[in-house]
Amino acid sequence: MLDNVLKGADFDHLADLHAQRIQAVKAIRINTDRTSDLVSKIRLFMRSATGGAESSCASLTAPTRGGKTTIINTFRAAFEPEPSSTSDQMPIVYVEVPSSATPKTLGRATLERLKDINPDRGDGDYKRLQITKGLRKRGTRLLIFDEMQRLVERDRGKVSYKVADWIQGLINDSQGECSFLLVGTTRSRRIYEANGHLVGRNDFHFEIQPYKRESEDPEDWKRYRAYLAHFDQQLRDHAGFAVSDLHKSDLARRIHAASLGYPGATAKLIQTAAVDSLLNRGGERLDLEAFATGFDRLWRYSEAAKMNPFSASRSPLPEQVWPEPWADSLD
């Protein structure tokens, strides 16, 4: 436990071991069938979107903690240059939309990713022109704008039309040469509803689907339990935990009710419970108490969750934990 580490005579050694286990927990990534499927679809979109006369743009959306970050990071990893590479080519360019973005700030962020020598120069229109040149120079085939929901006000749902139109202009300027992937939580859908040309009806719309319960789809439920068993094995092999039987029916149902079956939320819950176990319970295995604490840590400041599924006498249904649609409650 953490107290033993803090009070131990060999503090540095024990602290290092403790920190290594925590980092090992946080580093666990499971390549689920959801991840593999969407990564393959994005790669297909990238391969087929350029070379024609039309502009190409796709979207990837998921609820908060749905797993979009894992998908994008997995996709990007295949295009990371070798450390020894001296090439200036950038087939994939990733840009995170700044908070309270304007055409100028988003343009600057994009030019910085393109390694432009003077990303601060000019207004939004000038930067758009420079970006188009930069994409051509770098041989970029896909430009990813992530955190698109930042263009929608959380409370009022107001869309930043200026930035959305600026992105639309950039897409039009790059037609046939570079495709675009717009990534965000479900709130970002409002941008596409407000600007029907941003993601055209014939382009790809990728959605991360949660795993279903046994009563809804027995085969999908088996896949979810296999995912939990794989995570259990990773905790054992890399973080020194004993087997926690995460895939056993009762615990699996509780984890599913807590995460609604979304891979990202499932992983975050397990990792949070594991870190709590390391800090406060000895880090031997994950039990209901560790998961109950982990759930509270994740949703402490949210009123959306109406009960803790790990404190209930029996595993609850997802709708008992989350009475309202998750995307509406948390996004």
N, C-alpha and C positions, 0 to 999 in steps of 0.2 A: 504494500500500500504506500501511498505518497508520504504518509507520516514517517514510515520506516526509512524512506529515502532521505527525507529532510533531516532526520535525526541520526542517521547512520554515520559511523566513524569514517567510512569510505564513501563520502558523499559524491565526489566527482565520478567515481566509477559507477556507482548505483544510478546516479542521475543520467549518465550517458546511456546506460542500458535501458532505463525507463524511456528516455527520449527516443531511442532507436525503435522501441516497440510501438510508441505512439506514431512515429513517422511511418513505420511499416503499415500500420492500420490505415492511415490517411492515403497511402500510396496504392492501395488495392484498387484495381480496375478489372471489372469482369466484362469480357466481350460477349454480350448477350445476343440472341437472335435478332432482337430489335436493333441493336447497334449495327450488326453486320448488314442487315437488310437495308437500313437507311444510308449507311456509308456507300453501299453498292449503288443505290439509286442516285445518290448525289454524284458519284463518279460517272454514272451513265449520262446524267444531265450535263455534266461538264464536257464530256466527250462529244455529245450530240448537239450542244447549244450553239457552237460557233461555226463559222464558215458559210452561213446563209446570209440573206439580205435583211433578216428581221432581228430585232433586239431580243435577248433572252434573259428572263429573270424568273427565279423560283423562290419559294419561301419555305422555311422550316419553323414550325411553332410547337410549343409544348407548355404545359402549366409550369409554374414555379417548381423547381426541383424535379422536373419531369425527366431530365437526362440529356438535354440538348447539348450541354457543354461537353459531355463525354463523346457524343457523336461527332461534333465538330473537331475536337482535339484528335480523335482517332483518324478522321479523314485527313486532317492537316499533316499528321505525322508521316503519312506516306509521301509527302512532297517536301519534307524538310531537307535542305541541302546537306551534303557531307561537310563535316567541320573543316576539311582540307580544301573544299571547293573554292575556286576563285571566280566562278561564273557570276555574272550580274543578272542572270535570268531569274524571274520570280513567277512560276506558273500559278501559284496561289498567293493572293494577298488578303490578309485578315485585318479588319479594322473594327474596333469597338466604338460604337456611337457614343460621343461624349454626353454627359448630363447637360440638359438645357441646350442641346445642340442648335447651331445655326448653320447655314450653308458655309460660312467662313470657317467655323471651328471644325466641322466635319471634313471640309476640304483640307484643312491643315493636317488633321489626323491621318487622312488618306495619303497625302503627299509625304508625310513623315515615314509611313510604312513603305512607300515607294523609294525612300532614301533620296528625296529631292533635296537639292543643296540649299534651297531657300523656301521652305514650306509656308512661311509667314507672308510672303509677298502677295499682294493683290486681294481683290474681293472674291466672293463666292464664284462668280462667273469666270473670272480669270483662273481661279484654282481648278475649276472643272476642266478648262481647256488644258491646263498643265497635267492634270490627272490622266486625261485621254492620251496625251503624248507619253506620259510615264508608263501607262499600261502597255502601250505599243512597244516602247523601248525595252521593257522588262519581259516581254513575251508572256504577259499575264493572260491566262485563260479563264480564271474565275476570281472575282472580287467578292469577298464575304463581308457584309455589314452585320455585325452582331449587336445585341441589345437594342433591337429596333423599338421595343416597347417604350424606350425613353423619349420617343417622339409623341407619346400619348400621355397627357396629364392623368395621373392616377385617380384623382378625385372627380374631375369633371369629364374626363374622357376626350378632351379637346385635342385634336390632331395638329401637329406642326406642319401646316400645308406647305410653307416655304421650303422646308427641308425635304419633304416628300417630293415636291415638284423638282427640286434640285437633283435628287437622286434619279428621278424619271428622266431628266435631261441628260444626266451622265450615262444612263443606260442607252438612251437613243444615240448619243454621240459615239458609243462603243459598239454599235450593232455589227454583228458578223465577226468581231475580233475578240471580245471579252464578254463572258456571261456573268450574271450576278446572283448571289444567294443572300436573301434577307432573312436573318435569324432573330427570333425573339420569343417572348412568352405570349400566351394567348391574347394578351391585351394588344399586341401589335396587329392583330387582324383588323382592328378598326382603321388602321392606315390604309389597308388594301380595300376596305369597304368605301373609304372616302376618296380613294384614287384608284379607280377601276383599271387604269392603264399601267399602274406600277407593277402588278403581277397579273399578266393577262390570263384570260380564261383557258388558253391552250397550253400554258406553262405548268410546271410541276408545283404541287402543293404538298409538302411533306408534313406529316403529323406523327408525333410519337404516341403510340398506342400503349395503354397499360395492360398488364397481364390480367386475365379474367379469373374469377373464382371458379371452383369446381362445378358448381351448379350451372354456370353460364357456358363453360367450355372446358371439359375434363382434360383435353390434351394441352391446352394452354396452361391450365393449373399445374400439370406435370412439369411443363417447362419452367414455370415460376419456382416450383419446389427444387428443381434441378439447379436453378440459379442460386437459391439460398444454400443448397448443399455445397456448391462450388465456392461460395463466399466463406462458408464455414471452414472449408479446406484451406483457403488462402489465409484465414486468420490463424489456423494451426501451423501452417508451413512457414509463414513469414513473420508472424507477430507473437508466436509462442503460446497461443491459447489452446486449451483442451477443446475437444469436440463439443459443440453446444447444441447440436441437433436442430439447427434452424429450420430444417425442412420438415420436421415432424408436424403432423396435421394441426394441432392446437396452436403452437407458436407460429407456424406459417400463416394461419388464418389471421392471427392478431397482427403480424407484420403487414400482411396485405391490407387489412382494414386501416392500419395507420398510414400506409403509403399509397393506398388505392391501387396498388400494383404497378406504379410507375417505377422503372428501374433506378432512375436518379434518386427519387425519394427513398426507395428501399435501401440503396447503398448509403445514403447520408444518415439514415436512421441507425443502421447497423454500425457504422463507423463511430457515430456519436455515442452509442451505447458501449462500444468497445473501449473508447477513450475514457468514458466515465468509470468503467470497470477497472481499467488500469490505474486510474487516479484514486479511486475510493474503495475498490473491492478486491484488490489483489490481482486482478487480471487473469484469473484462472479460466473462467468460462462465462458466457452470457446467459443470464437468467431473466425472469420476468421483471425483477426489481431493477436490473440494469437497463432493460428496455423501457420501463416506465419512466425512469429518470431521463433517459435519452429522449423520449417523446416529449416530456415536459421542457427539456432544454430547447428543442427545435421549435416548439409552438407556444412557448411561455407567454409571448406577447400577442398571441392571436386569439380572437374570440370565436374563430370559425370551428375549432374542434370542441365538440360538446362533451366528450368523455375521453379518458385515457384507456385505450384498448388493452393495455397490459395490467391495469389495476382492476379490471372487471373480473367477476367470478367465472365467466365463460367468454369465449371469443365472440365479440360483437360483429354485426354486419357493418360494412363500410358506411352505409347511410346513417347508422347510429352514431358513428364518430364524426362524420362530415355531412350534416343534413343538407347543406347548400352545395351547389356545384363548386368544386375545388378551384377552378379557374376564376370564378367570380369572387370567391372568398379571399383568395390569397394573392391574386395578381394586381 
